[in-house]
C-alpha cells in the first residue's frame, strides 16, 4: 500500500511538473503576443490622433494668417464658423522668430475655454503653463515635430498635451512654429482599458503622456529610467518584446514606435499576475492529487481489512481463551488456508475445555490450601498498610530533608575551608614544633649530662669548648643561636596560629550565619552595606586558597583598575563566589579522575569590568576555569534546585540555586556565559554599581 501511494504521488508530481512547464511557456508566448497586439493597436490610435491634430493645425494655420491680418474679413468669419465647435484643442498659438531675433514672438492665439471651465481654469492658467513648460522653439525647428505632457503637478490641473510643429510660411526672413494645447483625457481613456497589462505612452524625452495609471500621468513624471522605455527609445527596431526586472518584480513587455516625434507606446504585464492562473491550477491539481491518494489509501485499507479480518478474529479468540473462555468457536466463511487454521483452532479449544473440566474436579480437593493462601494474603495486606504508613512518614520528612540538604550544602563550603586549614596546621605546625622540641631536649640533655658528670665546672668547660658546627664559636654560643632560632620559630608560628584562629573564627561565624539564615529560606538577608567587590573577591580567594593548592589548581585575578562598590551583604557574596569556585575545583578533580581533558596547568581565575547601560553602571564579575566544561543544554538547568551532575556525597544541586537567589535579590543576574571543554568555562555575574552617596 505504501509503494502504491508513493507511485501515485510520483506520477501526479511528474504530471504537475510537465503541465506547469508547458503552461508557463505557452502563457509567456501568449502574453508576448498580447502585449505586441496591444501596443500596435494603441500606437495606431495614438498616431491617428496626432495626425488628426496636425491636420487641424495646418488648417488653423491657413486661417490664422488671414484672421490675424484682416480680422473682419469673410475668411476670418469662416475660421470662426469652422472651429466654433472644436472640443479637442484647448489653445492654439503661432510663434514667429525673425532672423536675428533672440526670442520668438506670438503672432496668433486662439483659446477654446470649454475644457478649462470643467477644471475652473481660464486662459491665465495656459500662460502659467507656458512659463513652466516653455516651447523649445529651436528644438521644434530642428526636429520638425515636438510632443510633451503639459499636465502640471498642481491641484485640479487639467490633463493636457502640447504638440508643436514647424509652419512653412514661405518667408525666408522668419521661422514659424505653431503649437496646440490638447486635451489628454481621451488618450488616457484609450490607455486605461488594458486589463492586467499596463499600457503607457511616452514622448521622445521619456516623459509620460498617457498611462493606465492616470494618477501617475497627472504627476507628469520622467520615466526614461524604465527598462522598457529605455530599450524602446534607444532601439533602431520599431517594435520588440522584452522580459525585464523593475522594482524587484519581473515583467513581460513590448514597445512600438509611432514614428511621430519619437512618441513611444509600451505595454507590460507583471509575471506574477500572468501566472496567477497557473498557480491556482497547480494548487487545485495538488488538492486533486491529495484526494486521489486518499481514495487509493482508503481502498487499500478496505482490502487489507478484508484480508486481515479472519486473523483478528482468531486473535480475539486467543485472548478469550487466555482469559478462560473456552466456549467461543471461530466461524470463517472462506475455504482457504485460514479456514483450515480456524478448524484446527476450534479443535484445540474443545480439547482445552475438556482439560479445564478435569482440572476443576481436582481443584475441589484444594480448599484447605485456599484457606492458607487467604491467610497469607491477609498478612500481605497488613504489610502493605505498614508500608503505606512508612511512606506517609517519609513524605512528611521530605521537606525537612530538603532543608537539611540545603543547610548541609551551604555549611559544607566554610566547613571544608576550616578542615583544610586545620590539616595545614596539623601538617606544618606539629612538624615544626616537634623539631624545635627535639632540639631543646638535645641541648637540655647535653647540659644535664655534663652537670651530672663533673658538676658546674665541667658544664662551664664544655660550654666554652669550640663548636664543631660553627667554627670560631663556642658550644655556649652555638646553643644560644639554637635557642634564639627556636624562639624566633615559635614567635612566627604563634603569629601564623593567630591568623589561622582568626580565619577559623570567621568561617565559624559564616557557618552560624548560614544555619540561622536557613530557618527562613524565602528571606534574603537585609544586612546590606556598601562593600568593595574587589575586597570581597580577595577575601573569598583567601578562604579558598588552601583547598585549591591542595588540589593542584592555580589561582589568578584580573580586576578593573577602578574601585567598584555594590550594596550587598559581604557574607552572602562570599557564599556565592565560594560556591562557584568550589564547583570549578570539584569539576576539575572529577575530570582528572575520569581521564577527561582539562587545562594544563589547571587554573581558576576571576575577572571584573565596569559597563554602562541605559545611563547606569554595572559591575561584571566573571569566574572562569579551564576544566571539563558544561554541555549547552545544562547552561540554564544548573541553576535549578536539586539539579546536579555530582554524586550524592559531593553535592545536592542547591548551591547555584541559592547563589542565583542571592544575586537576583540584589537586582543582579548570574548566567553561564560560555563553556568550551578543556579551554574555558565562564560564569557571568552582573550587579548594579552603587556609589557612597546612593547608599
N, C-alpha and C positions, 0 to 999 in steps of 0.2 A: 504493500500500500504506500509506503514511504517513497519507493522507487517510482511508482506510477505518478504520485503527486509531484515529485521532482521533475519528471519528464514533461508533465503538463505545464508546470511553471516555466521550464526552459523553453518549450515551444511557444508559449504565449509571449515570453520576453523577446524571443527572436522575431516573432511576428511584429510586435510593437516597435522594435528597433528598426526593422526594414521599412515598415509602413511610415514611421515618423521621418526616416531619411528621405523616402520618395516624396512624402507630403511637403517636407521643408523645401526640397529642390523645386518641385512644381510650383509651390506657393511663391518662392523667390522669383521665378521667371514670370509668374502671373503679375506680381507686384511691379516688376520692371516694366512689363507691357502696359500695366495700368497707369503708372507714372508717365510713361512715354506718350500714351494717348492723351492723358490729362494735360500735359504741358503743350502738346501740339494743338489741341483744341483751344486751350486758353491763349496760347500765343497767337493763334489765328484771330481770335476775338480781339485781343489787345492791338494787334496790327491793324485790324479793320477799324477799331476805334480811333487809333492815332491817324490813320489815313483820312478818316472822315473829318476829324478836327483840322487836319492840314488843308483839306479841300475847302472847309469853311473859312480858314484863314486866308487862303488865296482869293476866295470870293469877297471876303470882307476887305482885303487889301485893295481889290479893284474898286470897290465902292468908296473906301476911305479916302482915296486920292481925290475923288470928286466932292465928297461930303466935307472934307476939311477946307477946300478952296472955295466952294460955292455951296454954302450950307442951305440955301433956299432953292436950289435947282430941282428939276424933276428927278434927276438921278439920285439926289440926296433923299428925296421923298421915297423913291423906290427902295433905297437901302433900309430906311426905317420900316417900310412895309415888309420887306423880305425877312428881316431879322426881328420883327416885333415879338414873335412867339419863341424866340430862342431860349431853351431851358438847359442847355448843356454848358455853354460858355458863360462864365460869370463876368469876366472883363477881358477885353482885347485892347492892345495898345501897339503903336508903331514907334520904334526908336530909330533915329537917324543920326549918324555921326559924320559930319562933313570932314573933308580931308584937312588935316592939321589941327582938328579939334581934339581936346583931351577927353571929353566925356560925351556920350550920346545924349540927344535931346528927344523928348517925347513929342511927336507931332500929331498923334491921334490917340484918342481914348474913348472907349465905349463900354458902359457898365450895364449889366442886366441884374438888378438887385433882388430878384425873387428868391434865389437860393440863399443869399446873405440874410434876408429877412427871417428865414427859418431859424437862424442862429443869432438873431438880434444884432447883426453886424451891418455896417454901411461901407461906403467907398473909402472912408478913412482907414478902415481895417486893411483894405487892399494896399493902401500906401504904406502902412506899417509893415505889411507882409513883404513889400519890395525892399524896405530898409533891412529887414532881417535876412531875406534871401534875394539878393540882387541878381539881375540878369547878367550873366557873363558875356558881354557883347562880343568881345574878341573871340571867345571860345565858340560862340554860335556862328560867327563869320567863318571861322576855321573849319568847324565840323559840318556846318550846314543845317544841323538839327540838334536841339537840346531839350531833354525832358527831365523834370525833377519834381519830387514830392514837395508841395508847398504848404503842408499842414503844420501849423505852429504848435509847439508843445505848451499850449496855454489852455485855460479852462474855456469850454464851449467854443473851441476853434473849429470852423467848418473844414471837412476834408477837401483839400484842393490839390491839383496837379498843374504845374506850369509847363507849357510847350512853347518853344521858341524856334523860329526858322528864319532863314535869310530871305529877304524880299528883293526880287530883281526889279528895280525901277528903271533901268536903262540909263541912269545918270552915273557917270564915272566920277563926278566930283564928291559923291557922298555914298556911304554904305548904309543899308536899311535892314532892320530886324523887326519882325512882327511876332508878338507873343500873346498867349491867351492863358488866363487862369481858369481851369476847367474843373467841373465837379468830379470828385473822386469816388463818390458813393456808389456809382454804377459799376465801376471796376471792382470795388470792394464786394458788391453783391455777386459778381461773376466768380471771384476767388473764394467766396465763403461757402461753397457747396461741395467741398471736396471729400466729405466723409472723414475717414481716418487719415486721409492724405492732407498734408498742409501745403497748399499752393501759395506762391508769392511771386510778385513782380518787382524787379529792381532796375534802377537806371544804370548808366554806364559807370557811375562813380560808386556804386554799391549801396545807394540809398533806397530804402524800401518804398515802393509806390503803392502796392496793394498786397494783402495777405489774408489768409483765413482767420488770423488773429487780428481783428480790427483795432483792438486796444493798442497793439504794438505799432500799427500804422499811424495812429494818432500821435504817438511819441516821436515819429519821424526818425527812426534810428538808422545808424550806419551798419549794414550787415555784410560789409565786404569781407569780414573775417570768417563768415560762414563757409565751411569747406566746399559745399556745393556751389555757392555763388562765386567763390574764388576760382574754382575749376572752370565754371562757365564763362566768367569774364576774361580769363586768361587763355581760353582754348580757341583754336582756329577751326575746330569742328563745330558745326551748328547745333548738334544735339548729341548727348551722351547719357549713359546711365552710370551710377556710382553707388558703391557701398562705403559708408564712412562712419566715423565716430564723432560725436559732438556733445560736450557737456556730460561725458561719462555714459552716454547711451549710443546704441548702434542704429543706423538709419539706412534705408534703401531710397535712392533719389534719382531724379532725372532733370535735365535742363534743356531749354530750347531758346535759341537766339532769334528774336523777331526780325532782326535786320534793319530796324529803325532806331537811330540814336543810341545804339548799344543797349537797348532795353532787353532784359533777360527774364524769361519765365521759368520758374523752378517748382518742383513738387517733391516732397519727401514723406516717407512713412516710417514711423518708429518700428523697429523689428519686433519689439515685444508685443505691440498691438497686432501686427500682422500675424504672428504665430500664436496668438491667444487661443484661436480656434483649435490649432494643433495640440496645444497643451490641454485644452478641455477634452479633446478626443482621446489623448493618452490617459488622462485621469479616468474617463469613462471606460476605456479599454482595460485599465488596471482593475477597476471595480468589477467589470465583466469577468476578467480572469480570476479574480478572487471568488466570484460566485461559482465559476466552473470548477475551480479547485475544491471549493467547499462541497459542491454537489458530488464530485468524484470521491471525496473523503467520506461523505455520508453513505454513498453506495457501497464503497469498500467496507465501511463499518457494518453495513447491513449484512453483506455476505460473510464477513468474518464472524458476526454474531451467529449466523445460521450454522456455521461450521463448528463453533466452539460451544454452542448451547448444550449438546449431549455431554460434553466433557464437564461443563459446570454442573450439570445435573448429577453426574457421578461424584463430583467433588462435594456437593452438598450432602449427598447420601453418606459419603465417608465421614463428614463432620457429625451427622446424626448418629452414625454407628459409634463414633468415638465418644458420644455423649450417652451411649447405652440404648439407643432406639434401634432395635433390630427388626421392626415390623414394616419398615419402608422398603419398597421394591422400586427398581428403576424401569421405566417404560420408554423404550426407544423405537420410533416408528420406522427407521431406516433398516436396510438389510445388509449393511456393510460391516466392516470390522468393529465399529463402535457397538453395533447390535450384539455381536458375539461377546465383546468385552462386558456389556451390560448383563448378558445372560450369566456369564461366569461370576460376575459381581453379586447377582441375586442369589446364586447358589451358595456363595461364600457367606452371605448374610444369613441364609437359612441355617447353615451349619453353626454359625456363631450364636444364633438364638437358641439352638438346642444345647450348645455347650453352656450358655448362660443359665439355662434352666437347671442343668445338673449342678452348677456351682451354687445356685441358690439353695438347693437341697442340702448341700454340705454346710452352707453358712448358718443354717438354723442351729447347728451344734456349737456355734461360736459366741453365744450370748454372754457367757461369762467373760470372754476376752473383751467383748464390747464394754462391759461394765468397768473392767480395769482401764480400758482406754479412756472412758469418760472421766474416771478419777484423775488420770494423768492430764487430761485437758483442763480440768478444774484447777489443778496445780499450776498449769501454764498460765491460766487466766490470772491467778494470784501474782505470778511473777511479772506478767505484763503490767498489772496495776502498780506494782512496786517500781517498775522501770519508768512508768509514766510520772509517778511522784518524783523520782530522781531527776527526770527531765525538767519538771517544773522547778525543782530546786536549782538545777543547773542554769535554767533561763533567768531565774532571779539573781543569780550570782554573775550573770554575763556583764551587766553594767558595771558591777564592782570590779570585775576582771579587766574591763576596758580602761576604767580609771586607773587601776593599779598598773596596767601596762603602760599608760601614758606617763604616769609618775616614774615608773622604773626606767623608761627610756630617757626621760629628761634628766633624772638623777644620775644616769649612767655616765653622761659626759663629764661632769665635775668629779664624780667618784673615780672614774678612770684616771683623771689628772692627778687626784690625790694618791691613787695606788702607784702610778708611775713615779711620783715624787718620793714616796716612801721607799720604793725599790731603789731609787737613786741614792737616797740617804743611807739605806742599808748596805748598798754595794760599795759606795765611795767612803762614807764616813767611818763605818765599822772597820774597814781595812786599814784606813789611816790611823784610827785610834789604836788598833792592835799593834801597828808598827811602833807608834810612839810609846805605848805601854811597855813593849818588849825592850825598847832602848833604855827607858828609865829603870826597868828591872835589871838590865845588864849592869848599868852604872852603879845601882844600889848594891847589887851582889858583889861587884868588884871591891867597892869600898868596905863592905862588911867583911869580906874575906881578909883584906889587909889589916883591918882593925882587929879582927879576932886573932890573927896570926901574930902580929907584932905590936899591937897597941896603936896609940895615936902617932907615935914617932914613925912607926913603919908605914902608916897610912900617909903621913906627910911626905916621907921619902918616895913612896910610889907615885904620889901626885906630882912631885917636881921632876920626876923622871921624864926624859924626852919622849915625845909621841911618835909612834911609827906611822900613823895615818896622816899626820900633819907635821912634816919636818920643820924644825925651828920652833916648835911649840911644845909645852909640857903636857902631861896627861891631864892636869887640872884644867889647863886652857882648852884642851880638846873636850873635856866633859862639860865645861861651861858653854862652849859653842854648841854642843849637842843639846844641852838644856835650853839654851836660847832658841834653837831651832824648833824644839818640841813646843816651847811656849808660843812661838810665832805660829806654828801649825795649828795649835789648839785655838789661838785667837781667831785665825782665819776661818777655821771650821765653825767656831761659835757664831761668827758673822753669817756664814752660809746657813747654819741651822736657824738663826734668827729669820733670815729671808724665807727659808723653807717653811718655818712655822707660820709666818705671815701669809704665805701662799696657801697653806693648809687651812688657816682660819678663813681666808677669803673664799676658798672653794666650799668649805663647810657652810659658810653663810649663804652661798648660792644654792646649795642643796636644801637648806632650810627654807629659803625663799621659794624655791620650786615646789617643795612639798606643800607649803602654805598656799601657793597660787593654784595648785591642782584641786583645792577644795571647791573652787568655783571656776570651772573650765570655761564658762561662757564669758568671763570678765577678764579684760586685759588690764594689766597694772596701770594705775593712774599716776605713779610716782615718776613723772616725766620732768626733765630739766634739760637745759642746753648743754649738749655734750659734743666734744670733738670726735668726729668719726674716725680720724686717724689714730687718736689715742685709744679708742675702743678696739680698733683692729690690732694695734700694737699689744694691748693687754690680752686680747684673745690669743695671739700668736705666742705670747709669753706663757700662757697656761697650757698650750698645746705643743710647745717645742720639745718637751721631754719625750712624749709618746711618738711624735713624728721622727725624731732622731733614732729612737729605739727601733722604728720600722724602716730606717734607712731612707727616709724621704727628705729631700731638701726643701727649704722654705725661701721664698723671695717676695719682695714688695716693689710696687711702682706707684707711689702716691702722687696726687696732683700737687703742684707747687704751692698752692694757696691753702690757707687753713679753712676747713669746712666743718660747719656745725649743724646739728639737727636737734629737734626737740623730741627726746625719747628717754626710755629707761635703759641705762647702760647695761644692766644685767641681762635684760631681755635681748639686747643686740648681741651681747657676748654669747648668749644661749643660741641665737640664730647662727652666728658665724661659726661657733664651735660645732654645731650640728653639721654644717656644710663641710667643714674641714675634716671632721671625723668620717663622714660618708666617703670623702675622697680617699682618705687613708685606708678605710676598710675595703673600698673597691680595688685599690692598687694591691693590697695584700691578697685578696681573693683571686685577682687576675694572675699574680705571681704563682700562687699555689696551683692554679688550673693550667698554667703554661700559656696564658694569653699574652698578647702584645701590650706592653706599657712603655712609656718613655724611659730613656736611659741618659742620665740618672732620673729616677722617679722624683717628681717635683710638685709642690703645691705653691701657688703664688697668688697675690692679691693686687688688683689694680683699682685706682679711683680716678674719677674725672668729674668735671662740672659742666653741665649743659644748660642752655637757656631755651625754654619752650613756652610760648604764649606769655612772654614777659615775666616768667617765673623761673628761678634757678633750681636745678635738680642735681642731686648727687647720685652718681652711678658707681656702684661697687661691684667689681667682677671677681669672683672666687674661681680660680682656674686650677686644673690639674692635667697631667698627661697620662691619665690612667686608661682603663679599657673602654670608656665612653658609655653613652646611654643610647639605646635604639630609639629612633624618632617617634615611634608610636607610644613610647613611655614618657615623652617630654612633659606632657601635662598630667599623666597619671601618677608621677612620682609625688605630687602634692596631695593626692587623695589619702584620707585616713586609712590605715591598715594596708596600704599597698607597699610591698617591699619585695626585693629580689634576694634578700639575705635569708640566712637560716633563722630559725626561731631563737637560737642562742644569741645571734648578733643584733637583732632589732625587731621592732614591731611595726614599722612603717608609719610611726606617728611623728617623727622628728620634723620632716619637711612640712607636714600638715600644720603643726603648731608654729613653725617658723613663718609660714605664709600668713597665719592668723595674726602674729605679732606685726609683720611688715604691713599688712593691709590696715591694721588698726592705726598705723602711723601715716595713713594716706599714701602708702607706697605700694610697690608691686615687686614680685620675685618670679622669674621665669628661667627656663633653660634656654640660653641664647644660642648655643651651638654645641655640637659634640662630634668629634672625629676620633675614631678608635686609635689609641696609642699616640695621638697627637695633642688633642686639647679638648677638654670639656669645660664649658663656661656657664656658671650661674650668674645672672644679672639681677642686682637689687637696685631699685630706683627709689630714692627718698627725697621729699622736698627739703631744700636747704632753709634753715631758719637763722636769722640774724639776732643779735642780742636785743635790739630794740623791739623786734617782733615777739621774742619770748617774754 
